[in-house]
């Protein structure tokens, strides 16, 4: 007995640690030479800096190259302007020399009829606003048309000019000299008159220097520019563009040395005002005069400097914004992870913290998984504890029974045992009891020895220790099976016990019996704790919105909380395998296969499927279950949870559509630029004109994109678009008048179209229209009436407008953007007063793409030599004007007839009725509509359709899966190869899917 007691105490002491869950502890790794891990914010910051730094370096290099290019172009334009002014002066002096050569052949001069010659000379000199002088070899004036005929003329001015004419017999041009009649600075053209083989007279046409000054002033120039004309000696003849200097004074020294060695050149130096300037000069091969242009250096450098500063500021701001975004995103990721790490121990032990809403879905999933794992772990521990207690109780009972069979009646060893309560009773009185029993009820040995303890004292009358049936069974059979009873303690409390009794054979006739008494208080407490735990589990299952389920070892469902409210199935309907009937038909097979695999391999199961709700709609759910194992490793039951992930699935679909929309926008932009490059090159006369036109058009589109980006792509005001395109022409002199609602806003696509059209109008006005000369006026106005925008452009005061011989890029762009149909129109009148245009278009709300599923195929471009293009008529449906123009040009060059292009659904449906069509190229997105009805109508008529779009194949309806899909921007060779195949009858379904890259 002593040996059993010691073993029992050792087993109980070993079981104590199982009553508490172990606390997990995290130990820091041993210090080493390895680098410490970096925070998430630092990693994101490095990523941002590593990506943006090379980009900013490239932008800086491009800015430096652009500055040099801009300055080179400005210098070249300045030299061309100086040469143009010099040539204009040469034409004037050449005309004067020609007039003298004709006058030298006069018969009146040959006959010495000076009076008649006087009238002829005066008529010739009048258009030049100068005078003609006839001089002899004595340098005496014979005729002067500025004096009345017969009045004695003075001596010849600039006698060296006369001497040169008589000596060389060649025409000559003078430098600046002071004329006496009339008085003032002047220049002259001298022409010899030959008679009998020698120079007999000198004809001289004298012009005042102020005439040449007016000639310089008529030259178009920018603000701050100065033109100056000097003679061969460097004396100033005329000036325009700045305060008049002293005529005849020596010219500035900055370019003097350069002009002595080079006929033309460009230098930097101090101008007349002492400011640093760029000075260009050109020497006339006819007169020897030098034309000079002085431009302040800042007027050439300021635009480039401003652009460079804006570019640098934009780069710095972009870098700062990217760094802030990296820090913010890093904080939003690292914060939930740190909270999860700090509370991981508590979650595993089953300590449920206060409700916390995580901002990161994956962190929330990990938190829920830890909570579920902690719950499962606690239940497994409690199960092991319960089994251990049962095993030890059984061993104790068996040992007691074996000992009782061996020991003698009334053995003191059993009575003195402290393992269980032992009682010996005779009749209605307890005569013997061990210390365990006495301590259980609060009595001591003295009270027992004083006369025993009556049974009525330890049991209530209505619930006796052994009732009548038990006593009869004890008398007749000698024992009774263990039963539970409540005994009364000395202090009035109750003690739940387990009692088993056996009859003792005695000499007396009074019934004597012995019984064992086991205190069930710990078991009762454990049972109550287990009951409370089960109640908490039921309450938790009722409180959460997810479906909590249990299944037996074979996977048959026993119970599912909230499943009936969710699907309308009753408990009898979903029990076993019945719950699979409400799954989507496509999900039932995979779900059953995964269930069988998990049961066979005793592995957790995790699967997603669609469940039909009670309203008939399917929603996505995520199911997760784990097996609860017995001690032998077999499955006792399954527990799991199903939670709704339909919103997450829908968000993923929306994100896919959003990425497709972004891809569509980017590809449309690239395709527009591609078409712009091609169309600009076909109409430019030179590389310089091509570069200027292309740069202007791309800049116009970029400015409008920047404006839309600042407005979050919600639209752009028409006033801002107009002022952006005409900003360099707007001043305070009233050259441009703008009238219209300043708050009127265009949707993004209309804003881009309008910006390109206004840019072309402004460029035409600056080159050929009202903005090309002083005094020109431009009036812009718009108004909205009955949901229709009317935009007016009127030029006056410019060069006279003649008949237009051909349509340029701007006219074709306008006819495509505002072509007939969809409520749009464009009317341009080329009247003599100036160009007048009226543009109209309907005003609509923003466009939203309908969400569609599907795919489309595209053909691969053929390799090797291409066959000839079959004859045919192809319909073009495209709402981007530049892309439509480019497609029209490519198809026309290939020898195809073109129907369209059209940019609205209604026009496309009308043209689709044409029975002569052999093919169609269709853009999917047509503003507020899609082109799918057009494709349906054409395919029904047997016309092959080629989709041209920026969308991915995933958003195309499945009924068009066999049609060819070309992604924007389009490779012309791939387009031609595709047309040859389609028009030749090759099935597009057999071709390889091609996703075009950017051209």
Secondary structure, 3 states (H helix, E strand, C coil): CHHHHHHHHHHHHHHHHHHCCCCCCCCCCCCCCCCCCCCHHHHHHHHHHHHHHHHHHHHHHHHHHHHHHHHHHHHHHHHHHHHHHHHHHHHHHHHHHHHHHHHCCCHHHHCCCHHHHHHHHHHHHHCCCCEEEEECCCCEEEEECCCCCCCCCCECCCHHHHHHHHHHCCCEECCCEEEECCEEEEEEEEEEEEECCEEEEEEEEEEEHHHHHHHHHCCCCCCCCEEEEECCCCEEEEEECCCCCCCCCECCCCCHHHHHHCCEEEEEEECCCCCEEEEEEEECCCCCCEEEEEEEHHHHHHHHHHHHHHHHHHHHHHHHHHHHHHHHHHHHHHHHHHHHHHCHHHHHCCCCCCCCCCCCHHHHHHHHHHHHHHHHHHHHHHHHHHHHHHHHHHHHHHHHHHHHHHCCCCCHHHHCCCCCEEEEEECCEEEEECHHHHHHHCCCHHHHHCCCEEHHHHCECCECCCCHHHHHHHHHHCEEEEEEEEEECCCCCEEEEEEEEEEECCCCCCCEEEEEEEECHHHHHHHHHHHHHHHHHHHHHHHCCCEEEEEECCCCEEEECCHHHHHCCCHHHHCECHHHHHECHHHHHHHHHHHHHHHHHCCCEEEEEEEECCCCCEEEEEEEEEEEECCCCCEEEEEEEEEECHHHHHHHHHHHHHHHHHHHHHHHHHHHHHHHHHHHHHHCCCHHHHHHHHHHHHHHHHHHHHHHHHCCCCCEEHHHHHHHHHCCCCCCCCCEEEECCCCCEECHHHHHHHHHHHHHHHHHHHHCCHHHCCCCEEEEEEEEECCEEEEEEEEECCCCCCCCCCCCHHHHHHHHHCCCECCEEEEEEEECCEEEEEEEEECCCCCCCCCCCECCCCCCCCCCCCCCCCCCEEEEECCCHHHHHHHHHHHHHCCCEEEEEECCHHHHHHHCCCCCCCEEEECCEECCEECHHHHHHHHHCCCCEEEEECCCCCECCHHHCCCEEEECCCCHHHHHHHHHHHHHCCCHHHCCCCCCCCC
